[in-house]
Amino acid sequence: MVADAVSPEPPFTRDADGSFTLDAARLAGRFGWSEPELRDLMRRGLVTSRVERGEGEDAGRWRLSVHCGNRCWRAIVLADGTMAEEQLEFVPAQGRRSCA
């Protein structure tokens, strides 16, 4: 599922070191869950994330991926912090492939 219109308010911020921090309430909304549901899944160790920095022609871009169960949310972030692309995929439970 690709978002038709990318939200002007991304579900993350950048800290002083440039690391991405995801806002739990907005990220939960991307998955269709409440913030308490997402936080419970996080406490149980069922949520994983990955940040990949682009190289070559993708320099200045980052791919953020958050995976939980059969769902994977991914966003492409530009150097200015805007989200160029966002999608939520449903992936097979068995033999699960990486969403990144």
Summary of the structure (lengths in Angstrom):
residues: 100
radius of gyration: 13.5
end to end distance: 14.9
largest distance: 39.3
contacts: 246
relative contact order: 0.20
helix: 20%
strand: 36%
